[in-house]
Amino acid sequence: MKLIIAVVQDQDSNRLSTALVENNFRVTKLATTGGFLRSGNTTFMIGTEDIRVERCLQIIKENCRSRDQLVAPVSPMGGNADSYVPYPVEVEVGGATVFVVPIEQFLQF
């Protein structure tokens, strides 16, 4: 058995959840926050048999795409604010961060 922990951007959450359920994966969704932009994320916890791990990873990859987003830069802390220019910066966001860990037991009551 494996536990797949996937952290995805909120924009991809519903599409991924639907795809996982359609492929008979049992999923627990957690609302999370963090990362560089401190934006909303969703963490999926998926318990599955070893032989289904690759299929699950494929579904995650197909439904969680990276995209470019404009963000306002954070002002410098303690630095020289005279040279600070607050123009939006384009950064890549999205995709998924996935952990696959072995588990000894999976119980559902």
Helices and strands as residue ranges (DSSP letters): E 2-9, H 10-22, E 27-34, E 39-48, G 50-52, H 53-63, E 66-71, G 81-83, E 89-94, E 96-102
